[in-house]
């Protein structure tokens, strides 16, 4: 049975209430989902939390997954929407904390994590990309999604995804070359 055929059979069983079938879908797609979210978020712990939330939502919405639709793309779409929601929430929290610090004059230090220079440079370059561009790059260049799959997953027009990938690739290369010249 082809991978897509297996997914369709597992989806049908999960839609009929089989938790074992859904568990198999999780096993088959969790690595790709986590990798996408890690690249999109830039924070492994948050990405893992979002992946768990994504699978909880996917279980409750499995009945909405239509036949022939890519399970991986569907899960990444749910994960991306969870990421956007978490990012908005985080921005509100930061704004609230900034107002508090401005009123009370407190500050804090952040702990540094040791990482390879190349990985730091790539993560920094990814973080500088606009959110939609970063998601397109993460899906198409890192997760091997086609442009059409990324467009479906992110709910963007195909041409927009292609533009985001091209511009994102160019910006990443420029940022990484600049890091090499400084290092």
DRENGU-952899 format. One line per 4 residues: number of its first residue (from 1); their letters; for each residue x negated, y negated, z negated of N, C-alpha, C. Coordinates in pm, whole numbers. Each point is the difference from the previous one (the first is absolute). Layout:
NUM> a> X,Y,Z,X,Y,Z,X,Y,Z ~ ...
end
This chain:
1> xxxx> -85,118,0,85,-118,0,-90,-124,0 ~ 37,-98,81,-78,-123,7,14,-79,-130 ~ -98,-88,-28,12,-82,-123,129,-81,-4 ~ 40,-56,115,124,-78,3,122,90,-22
5> xxxx> -5,122,56,109,95,-20,11,43,-145 ~ -117,19,-64,0,35,-142,58,-113,-83 ~ -39,-125,32,55,-114,-72,152,-6,15 ~ 49,21,123,145,-5,21,72,107,-81
9> xxxx> -58,120,-5,62,108,-77,-3,-34,-149 ~ -111,-54,-48,-9,-37,-141,96,-113,-35 ~ 12,-97,91,95,-111,-23,141,54,-8 ~ 36,89,92,136,57,-3,25,73,-131
13> xxxx> -98,78,-45,16,71,-127,8,-97,-118 ~ -83,-105,3,2,-100,-108,133,-74,-1 ~ 53,-30,118,129,-67,7,111,89,-54 ~ -22,131,6,98,94,-56,-21,19,-150
17> xxxx> -101,-68,-56,-20,4,-145,-120,80,-47 ~ -82,49,90,-115,82,-39,-115,-87,-51 ~ -26,10,-130,-113,-74,-56,-132,61,45 ~ -1,130,27,-121,66,48,-38,-52,139
21> xxxx> 97,-21,85,-27,-54,134,-54,-143,-10 ~ 60,-78,-88,-48,-137,-17,-142,1,-57 ~ -28,91,-92,-135,11,-56,-101,32,110 ~ 39,83,97,-89,30,113,-23,-124,85
25> xxxx> 104,-80,19,-17,-126,74,-97,-92,-73 ~ 12,-7,-130,-91,-82,-80,-144,51,19 ~ -18,130,-12,-134,58,18,-57,-34,137 ~ 83,8,102,-46,-22,137,-36,-147,29
29> xxxx> 66,-94,-68,-15,-141,38,-57,-90,-108 ~ -23,51,-120,-45,-90,-106,-139,-58,26 ~ -90,76,58,-134,-51,25,3,-117,99 ~ 77,14,108,11,-108,99,66,-123,-60
33> xxxx> 106,21,-80,69,-113,-64,-92,-71,-97 ~ -69,75,-84,-90,-61,-99,-113,-76,70 ~ -55,57,106,-107,-67,73,49,-132,60 ~ 119,2,58,57,-123,56,21,-105,-108
37> xxxx> 59,41,-112,27,-95,-107,-129,-52,-63 ~ -101,84,-12,-128,-46,-55,-63,-105,90 ~ 9,20,129,-56,-99,93,83,-128,0 ~ 130,15,-12,89,-116,2,-11,-80,-128
41> xxxx> -4,69,-114,-4,-66,-131,-140,-45,-38 ~ -99,82,34,-136,-28,-44,-24,42,-144 ~ 97,63,-62,-10,42,-140,51,143,-10 ~ -90,91,-31,35,142,0,108,33,-103
45> xxxx> -9,-53,-118,98,32,-104,139,-48,41 ~ 8,-122,50,129,-52,46,54,82,116 ~ -89,38,90,42,80,116,56,135,-45 ~ -65,61,-97,50,128,-49,136,-16,-68
49> xxxx> 17,-107,-75,130,-28,-62,108,-22,107 ~ -35,-77,103,95,-26,108,35,128,75 ~ -98,89,15,27,128,67,103,80,-80 ~ -18,2,-131,97,72,-84,140,-61,13
53> xxxx> 6,-132,-3,129,-68,17,60,29,137 ~ -86,7,100,45,29,136,65,137,7 ~ -64,100,-61,57,134,5,130,10,-80 ~ 11,-73,-110,126,-3,-74,112,-58,86
57> xxxx> -31,-111,66,98,-63,88,33,92,118 ~ -103,63,57,23,89,114,93,115,-38 ~ -17,55,-119,87,109,-43,144,-47,-8 ~ 21,-119,-54,137,-49,-14,59,-43,134
61> xxxx> -85,-29,99,49,-46,131,-24,101,111 ~ -34,125,-34,-31,100,102,116,22,97 ~ 120,-21,-47,117,16,87,6,-103,112 ~ -71,-109,-14,0,-106,101,-102,24,111
65> xxxx> -91,95,-21,-103,27,101,64,74,117 ~ -3,-62,116,65,57,118,-92,100,69 ~ 61,94,67,-72,105,71,-90,-61,107 ~ -122,52,10,-95,-46,101,-87,-114,-46
69> xxxx> 32,-60,-112,-81,-111,-51,-122,55,-73 ~ -113,-65,14,-123,43,-65,11,-17,-152 ~ -22,108,-73,5,-5,-146,-112,-90,-51 ~ -118,12,58,-114,-81,-43,29,-149,19
73> xxxx> 55,-35,115,33,-141,26,109,-48,-95 ~ 100,84,-26,108,-36,-91,-55,-24,-140 ~ -86,89,-48,-58,-16,-134,-88,-125,-8 ~ -81,-24,103,-85,-119,-1,83,-127,5
77> xxxx> 113,4,68,90,-116,2,56,-29,-139 ~ 43,105,-68,49,-17,-138,-113,-54,-88 ~ -119,59,14,-115,-43,-79,-37,-145,26 ~ 6,-40,127,-33,-138,34,99,-97,-62
81> xxxx> 127,33,4,100,-87,-63,-20,-6,-151 ~ -38,112,-61,-32,0,-143,-120,-90,-28 ~ -101,7,87,-120,-84,-14,38,-148,7 ~ 81,-37,98,41,-141,14,75,-48,-124
85> xxxx> 88,85,-51,75,-36,-120,-93,-16,-120 ~ -95,92,-15,-96,-9,-111,-88,-124,14 ~ -38,-32,122,-83,-118,22,75,-128,-36 ~ 127,-7,37,81,-118,-37,11,-10,-151
89> xxxx> 22,113,-65,10,2,-146,-131,-43,-64 ~ -110,50,54,-133,-35,-52,-26,-151,17 ~ 42,-54,113,-19,-144,24,80,-82,-102 ~ 121,44,-30,79,-70,-101,-68,9,-136
93> xxxx> -54,119,-34,-70,17,-127,-123,-90,-8 ~ -77,-6,108,-120,-86,2,37,-146,-17 ~ 107,-41,66,43,-140,-13,42,-29,-144 ~ 70,92,-61,42,-16,-139,-122,-6,-92
97> xxxx> -98,89,23,-122,1,-82,-81,-129,20 ~ -5,-48,123,-73,-124,27,64,-118,-73 ~ 133,-4,0,68,-107,-73,-29,12,-149 ~ 0,121,-52,-29,22,-142,-143,-44,-32
101> xxxx> -95,42,84,-140,-37,-24,-20,-151,9 ~ 70,-64,93,-12,-144,12,55,-69,-125 ~ 107,54,-55,60,-57,-120,-81,30,-126 ~ -63,120,-5,-68,43,-121,-151,11,11
105> xxxx> -56,-21,118,-146,-3,18,-71,131,-27 ~ 64,115,26,-68,128,-23,-60,51,130 ~ -95,91,-10,-64,60,116,-45,139,-32 ~ -42,73,100,-45,137,-22,-96,44,107
109> xxxx> -76,103,-30,-95,54,96,54,129,57 ~ -30,23,125,42,124,65,-116,97,3 ~ 31,126,-17,-103,103,4,-36,30,145 ~ -129,16,27,-46,34,133,-11,150,13
113> xxxx> 33,52,120,-14,141,28,-116,18,98 ~ -90,90,-34,-110,23,94,51,71,125 ~ -34,-53,119,40,60,126,-113,-21,100 ~ -3,80,104,-99,-15,106,19,-135,68
117> xxxx> -110,-61,44,6,-131,65,91,0,123 ~ -8,106,79,83,7,121,148,5,-35 ~ 32,78,-100,140,12,-41,51,-133,-54 ~ -82,-67,-78,38,-132,-52,21,-98,114
121> xxxx> -90,3,97,13,-92,113,127,30,79 ~ 29,128,23,120,36,75,125,-37,-78 ~ 3,30,-129,117,-36,-80,19,-151,-5 ~ -110,-74,-11,10,-145,0,53,-52,132
125> xxxx> -50,58,109,45,-42,133,148,35,19 ~ 42,118,-46,141,38,11,88,-94,-83 ~ -48,-37,-118,78,-87,-88,20,-138,62 ~ -92,-41,87,12,-132,63,101,-2,114
129> xxxx> 39,118,47,99,6,108,139,-32,-54 ~ 82,-66,80,139,-19,-40,67,136,-23 ~ 100,4,-84,63,125,-44,45,88,115 ~ 77,-53,95,50,82,111,-115,50,85
133> xxxx> -100,-85,22,-116,39,80,-76,112,-70 ~ -17,-13,-132,-70,102,-79,75,133,8 ~ 133,-3,-9,79,123,8,-14,65,137 ~ 2,-79,106,-15,54,135,-137,63,18
137> xxxx> -103,-68,-48,-137,54,9,-11,128,-81 ~ 55,1,-120,-7,119,-86,68,119,66 ~ 113,-23,65,71,111,64,-68,45,129 ~ -31,-95,88,-50,37,133,-148,38,1
141> xxxx> -82,-69,-74,-143,27,4,-43,102,-105 ~ 63,0,-114,-45,89,-107,87,125,-13 ~ 128,-10,27,90,114,-19,37,67,133 ~ -57,-45,110,22,59,133,145,-1,45
145> xxxx> 76,-101,-41,135,-17,52,-11,-58,141 ~ 94,35,87,8,-68,128,58,-140,-25 ~ -15,-87,96,59,-133,-17,152,11,-16 ~ 62,92,75,145,17,-9,42,50,-138
149> xxxx> -77,95,-56,32,50,-134,-15,-111,-105 ~ -105,-81,14,-20,-110,-94,114,-102,12 ~ 42,-28,123,110,-94,20,127,50,-67 ~ 28,129,16,119,60,-63,-13,-4,-152
153> xxxx> -117,35,-50,-22,6,-144,16,-137,-65 ~ -58,-102,62,-2,-133,-59,119,-86,41 ~ 79,49,95,115,-77,46,-41,-123,78 ~ -109,12,78,-51,-111,79,10,35,148
157> xxxx> 8,-101,87,-3,28,144,-135,62,40 ~ 3,85,102,-120,69,45,-111,-99,39 ~ 35,-105,72,-100,-99,40,-65,-69,-118 ~ 77,-24,-104,-53,-63,-121,-102,92,-66
161> xxxx> 32,129,-7,-93,96,-59,-130,2,79 ~ 12,6,132,-121,3,85,-85,-125,-22 ~ 64,-116,-9,-73,-125,-24,-66,0,-137 ~ 74,45,-101,-55,6,-136,-122,92,-6
165> xxxx> 7,114,67,-112,94,-3,-121,-61,71 ~ 22,-59,116,-112,-60,74,-63,-114,-79 ~ 82,-89,-52,-54,-113,-77,-65,47,-130 ~ 63,96,-65,-54,54,-125,-135,64,22
169> xxxx> -12,79,106,-128,66,31,-108,-106,23 ~ 33,-102,74,-97,-107,28,-42,-70,-129 ~ 96,-33,-85,-33,-67,-126,-83,89,-92 ~ 32,130,-4,-77,92,-83,-145,9,49
173> xxxx> -16,13,131,-135,8,55,-80,-127,-29 ~ 64,-115,15,-67,-126,-31,-40,-7,-146 ~ 90,38,-87,-28,-5,-145,-110,98,-37 ~ 2,117,59,-102,100,-34,-137,-38,56
177> xxxx> -2,-60,118,-128,-49,56,-56,-109,-88 ~ 87,-89,-49,-44,-108,-89,-55,57,-130 ~ 59,107,-52,-48,63,-122,-136,64,22 ~ -20,59,119,-129,61,32,-110,-106,7
181> xxx> 33,-114,58,-101,-106,16,-37,-61,-136 ~ 97,-7,-93,-28,-54,-132,-75,100,-88 ~ 28,131,22,-55,103,-88,-135,43,37
end
